[in-house]
Amino acid sequence: MAAAVARSGLRRMFAISDVAATSSRLFSISAFTPPSPPTPPPKADPSPNLFVSGLSKRTTTDGLREAFAKFGEVMHARVVTDRVTGFSKGFGFVRYASVEDASKGIEGMDGKFLDGWVIFAEYARPRPPPQMGEGTSQPQQSWGPPSGSWGAQ
């Protein structure tokens, strides 16, 4: 008898008709509006600085400089690397001597292969100013224990 009651209780608990009736009362499809798609950030103004993404883990700063030097005078090139592994994080920056050279660099390297990966080059956007947190007059230090923590007595 107890087994029969348990089976009927499970059937009742997992019955689709009960869930459908309950969910139709709780949610209305007509009231659902999908979120608006995110707007892409605006294109950066032309400048001699380029942002390069899609880099391989094997790409080095010298390799990035050599690839972009074919299109103009490269003043500075840098592949951003992971502090622990030393491998590329997949992006970097190239600075040309002029905006004209930078536009040639974009035309020549955007969508091309470098170290077996397709890379993308675009004008770099300026870094936004740092945001200060509410009520903090000094920036937080990123090393050591936080002030007033377990070490203070």
PENORNOR-V635043 format. One line per field, one symbol per residue. phi: phi as a letter, one per 40 degrees, with the letter a starting at -180 (. if undefined). Layout:
# PENORNOR-V635043
phi: ???
This chain:
# PENORNOR-V635043
phi: .ccccccccccccbccccccccccccbbccccbccccccccccccdaccbbbbgcccccbccccccccccbicccabaccbccccgccchaabbbccaccccccccccbcgccafgbcbbbaccccccccccccgbcbccccbgcccgccccb
